[in-house]
Amino acid sequence: MHRTKTRFAARINHVATSLEKRGVRATYSLHDRVLANRTSRRHFSGSVPELDDVQQKIVSALDAEGYCVVPFSELIPDPAAWAAIAQQANDFIADTEAALAGDREALRIRAGKEFVVRLFSYGVDLDLGDPWLATCASHPLLDIANTYLGLWSKLEYVDLWYSVPQPADADRKASQRWHRDFNDKHLLKAFLYLVDVDEGTGPFEYVPGSAPGGRYADDWPWRPLGENYPPDGELEKRIPGDGIRTFTGPKGTMVFCNTSGFHRGGFATERPRILATVTYSSPASLKSLTERSYRFTGPLDELEAPTRYALS
């Protein structure tokens, strides 16, 4: 899912020796139980944020089922915040559609996921002048992530995605298939729909209760470098139809989700799906399995401690 370490982790699933896999898993476990995550939990316990009613509703729903859906305006009522992200999205859409119609070499597309065009991809320099990163680093979102995870989290990944429509009879690929994100069990993602999303726009789908500790946690269970993609058609045999949640919604819908549980999305067949996405993970993930998708180039000294920790 993410660059250097995660690409290594994806590759290692196929070619590494069992000894190499054990080494990666041991490093993750050490940082989770003893080193990096233990320190971040201590930081959090010394400065637990006070949540408002909307934030508390989101955390409670995440604790219960692993997801929550809210309008962006309910969480962040400031019209200027939405206007800045909407303008960023409009510029991205215009540039992407011009490139799709002409020189596709300009598109940021990753091998194996050619159906997704990214605004940033990996290795980009960002600061808080970027509207989406600024929103993700703000109290409304970061306090939710830290409270849900019970530690000071790392703001690991930010981007805008444009899912290109595929033929309806095409095979699902990569993240269009059911899977768990293998990079961390202490994980929270948020998706902000930047267009109306219906069944033909590739809505995000999720199995509530499938994250670690949930009722479906033992079905192809999560572990570092585990078998995070069940064989095609097998998940549907174990999970009843009413156990799958499909997130259609109008522009401005925000979906919070623990994606160490089973999910899929982006199989657009009629219209492109455009969204903004963010991943909050634990320090153990960055120490063993993943790498931040961006370089933060803004000043850190004046930021509050949890924000500085998330971005550094």
Salt bridges, closest charged atoms under 4 A:
ASP32 OD1 - ARG41 NH2 2.84
ASP32 OD2 - LYS185 NZ 3.60
ASP32 OD1 - HIS186 NE2 2.88
GLU65 OE1 - ARG215 NH2 3.22
GLU74 OE2 - LYS57 NZ 2.69
ASP125 OD1 - ARG295 NE 2.61
ASP143 OD2 - HIS139 ND1 3.15
GLU156 OE2 - HIS2 NE2 2.91
ASP181 OD1 - HIS179 NE2 3.42
ASP181 OD2 - LYS189 NZ 2.99
ASP181 OD1 - HIS263 NE2 3.37
ASP198 OD2 - ARG271 NH2 2.53
GLU205 OE1 - ARG264 NE 2.83
ASP219 OD1 - ARG238 NH1 3.14
ASP232 OD1 - ARG177 NE 2.82
GLU234 OE2 - LYS237 NZ 3.07
GLU270 OE1 - ARG271 NH1 3.19
GLU291 OE1 - ARG3 NH2 2.87
GLU304 OE1 - HIS139 NE2 2.91
